[in-house]
Amino acid sequence: ADEPTGNLDPATAQTVGDLLLKLAGQLQTALLCVTHSDNLASAFTRTIILKAGRIIDLARPK
């Protein structure tokens, strides 16, 4: 998903994020999501931080 919550209010963004994670869990599949939202990114098990097209950090959000 490319910026699935980019233009949404916080409550709707949370709902969309929750739905994406629930769907991925039900389908037992990976979910690749591009976002600028720290809140959404923190819901995932792994994050890759890019700067100028280069990986600058790999993390597992708390």
Secondary structure, DSSP 8 states (H G I E B T S, - for coil): -BSTTTTS-HHHHHHHHHHHHHHHHHHT-----B-S-HHHHTTSS-EEEEETTEEEEEE---
